[in-house]
């Protein structure tokens, strides 16, 4: 971090570098949290526990919406993730005939 800041000469460039490091760290935290929330939904769905999956889905949807509102991920990406999770949870317990 110090090397990146010291290579800048202007005051505004130093501030931008400092801010970009903070923002990148924050974005990494939220993206990681979204991935973890998705994994919890998928894990509950794989086991076949619909109640647990629905609870995890509610938390994941809330987190994804929060991350979208902060501008960390695009709104279409957030919608796609939520849609796929709902599709997965709704398919729990539904038997499909393999042809």
Backbone torsions as a table, in degrees:
resi	resn	phi	psi	omega
1	UNK	NA	-47.0	-176.9
2	UNK	-62.8	-37.2	-179.6
3	UNK	-64.7	-42.0	-179.8
4	UNK	-65.0	-37.3	179.9
5	UNK	-74.2	-36.6	-176.7
6	UNK	-74.3	-21.4	-179.7
7	UNK	-74.8	-15.0	178.8
8	UNK	-85.4	150.1	-177.9
9	UNK	-107.2	-43.2	-176.0
10	UNK	-83.1	151.2	-178.5
11	UNK	-59.9	-43.1	-178.0
12	UNK	-68.0	-34.9	178.9
13	UNK	-67.8	-38.0	177.9
14	UNK	-64.7	-43.6	179.7
15	UNK	-64.1	-42.9	179.6
16	UNK	-60.8	-43.1	-180.0
17	UNK	-63.3	-41.2	179.4
18	UNK	-64.4	-43.9	-179.6
19	UNK	-66.1	-41.3	-177.5
20	UNK	-64.7	-33.4	176.5
21	UNK	-65.5	-42.4	179.3
22	UNK	-65.4	-44.2	-178.3
23	UNK	-64.7	-42.6	179.5
24	UNK	-62.3	-39.6	178.9
25	UNK	-65.1	-42.9	179.1
26	UNK	-64.7	-43.4	179.8
27	UNK	-62.3	-41.4	178.9
28	UNK	-61.2	-41.8	179.8
29	UNK	-60.7	-50.1	-177.0
30	UNK	-68.1	-39.5	178.6
31	UNK	-63.8	-39.2	177.9
32	UNK	-65.5	-40.7	178.8
33	UNK	-63.5	-38.5	178.0
34	UNK	-64.2	-45.4	179.3
35	UNK	-60.3	-42.2	179.2
36	UNK	-63.6	-42.4	179.7
37	UNK	-63.7	-40.0	178.6
38	UNK	-65.0	-41.8	179.6
39	UNK	-62.1	-35.6	178.9
40	UNK	-66.0	-40.1	178.1
41	UNK	-64.9	-46.0	-178.6
42	UNK	-63.6	-41.1	179.9
43	UNK	-63.1	-43.7	178.8
44	UNK	-66.2	-35.8	179.8
45	UNK	-69.8	-37.8	179.8
46	UNK	-64.2	-37.5	178.7
47	UNK	-71.2	-31.4	179.5
48	UNK	100.4	13.5	178.7
49	UNK	-89.8	97.8	-174.9
50	UNK	-67.5	-37.7	-179.2
51	UNK	-63.0	-46.0	179.0
52	UNK	-64.5	-39.1	179.8
53	UNK	-65.4	-40.1	178.8
54	UNK	-65.3	-39.7	178.5
55	UNK	-65.1	-45.3	178.6
56	UNK	-66.1	-34.7	178.6
57	UNK	-64.5	-40.6	178.9
58	UNK	-60.8	-44.3	179.2
59	UNK	-67.1	-40.7	-179.6
60	UNK	-65.5	-42.0	179.9
61	UNK	-62.1	-43.6	178.7
62	UNK	-60.6	-44.9	-179.2
63	UNK	-66.1	-42.9	179.7
64	UNK	-62.9	-42.7	177.9
65	UNK	-61.2	-39.5	179.1
66	UNK	-63.9	-44.0	-179.1
67	UNK	-66.5	-38.1	177.0
68	UNK	-64.3	-43.1	-178.8
69	UNK	-65.0	-28.5	177.4
70	UNK	-80.2	-10.9	178.3
71	UNK	83.2	17.2	-178.5
72	UNK	-78.9	-38.3	171.8
73	UNK	-123.9	155.5	-179.1
74	UNK	-69.5	150.2	-176.1
75	UNK	-64.5	-32.8	178.0
76	UNK	-68.5	-36.3	177.0
77	UNK	-64.3	-43.6	177.6
78	UNK	-62.1	-44.8	179.1
79	UNK	-62.6	-40.4	179.8
80	UNK	-63.8	-43.9	179.6
81	UNK	-62.4	-45.7	-179.7
82	UNK	-63.3	-43.2	-179.3
83	UNK	-60.9	-43.9	180.0
84	UNK	-66.1	-36.1	178.7
85	UNK	-67.8	-43.3	177.7
86	UNK	-61.0	-42.5	179.4
87	UNK	-61.1	-41.6	179.0
88	UNK	-64.7	-47.3	-177.6
89	UNK	-66.8	-39.1	-179.9
90	UNK	-69.7	-19.5	179.6
91	UNK	-85.3	-5.2	179.1
92	UNK	-67.9	128.4	177.0
93	UNK	85.3	-5.3	178.0
94	UNK	-91.2	123.0	-179.9
95	UNK	-86.9	134.1	176.0
96	UNK	-114.6	139.3	178.7
97	UNK	-87.8	122.2	176.9
98	UNK	-82.4	124.3	-175.6
99	UNK	-83.9	NA	NA
